[in-house]
Amino acid sequence: MDFAFIITLFNIGFFGSFISGMIGIGGSVINYPMLLYIPPLMGTMALTAHEVSGISAIQVFFATLGGVWAYRKSGFLQKSLIMYMGSSILIGSIMGSCLSHLIPEKGINFIYGILALIAVILMLVSKKGREDIEGEELTFNKWLASSLAFNIGGVAGVLGAGGAFILVPIMLVILKIPTRITIASSLAITLISSIGATIGKIATGQVLFLPALVLTIASLLASPLGAKIGQKVNTKILQWLLALLILATAIKIWEDLI
């Protein structure tokens, strides 16, 4: 790793983690394509899809950890939602990450491209998000939430992601969770998912530890900052920002696949 590569990784990690804290995702939807395409453009070391997914797993863990810490006193972290979805997504992510080394590089990019398209569609068909009402008790379909989380965890584990870029629109559109509860609680659920993904990626030898360390440092600096700013930004703006970011990365991935 030369100095230019370290600086490139740090900048990618800082930007991705700032956005992740701001809109309640782990950052892999942004970091995955940037880690694939930006280092070669800068004339530095190129990373394979398996290496990117391994690095992303560790980066997502620390990015979401910082985001959850920033939201700890906000009142938007819903324990029952986190418990049901978190336990299911953990099992799924361990299974997906352990099997991911058997999938070819184009296969990993294909899975990312499919998930990104689904996420964009969900965000575009989403009606005005239900806002938080003070004193209202959160209700949701526990069986549906758990089964969706398990499946998201499986495919997210393949990508080394926490799955929040698909988890957030599903929580908003299908489970009808209020926007700010979704943003905060998805960070906690994604944190649990990233634990499973990290275990599987390390166990199968897909993690480059020095690049992961650089992204981790960037994540710990940027994610809490993004979370604090996200609490003050209009929720509709956050939803549109997420949709545009996912759409842009999906287009780039599919350009290379087709």
Disulfide bonds with the S-S distance in Angstrom:
none
